Amino acid sequence: MDVVTTGTFGPMCSSGMFLNLGHSKPRIKDRRGVCCLNDVPCYTGLAAVDVYIGATALPEEDPRNQVYPGEFKYGGGHVIEDFVGGRT
């Protein structure tokens, strides 16, 4: 078990969430290694129906730091917060 602790209580680069999505009918497997939750990319190269979303992951269209200090309106940490809060 790997436990990451921070003094900031904020999302760090190694923070994230694993999800087991369950099998669909018909069964599918994304072999490209990426899917999106609320337009935020997740890594799928783990197991048949597992995904990992990093807390610092950003949507492709996010400007990031192209215009300082950046906007970072919605990302992986927000998806995790929505999931824990029971939001869709």
Secondary structure, 3 states (H helix, E strand, C coil): CCCCCCCCCCCCCCCEEEEECCCCCCCCCCCCCEEEECCEEEECCCCCCEEEEECCCCCCCCCCCCCCCCCCCCCHHHHHHHHHCCCC
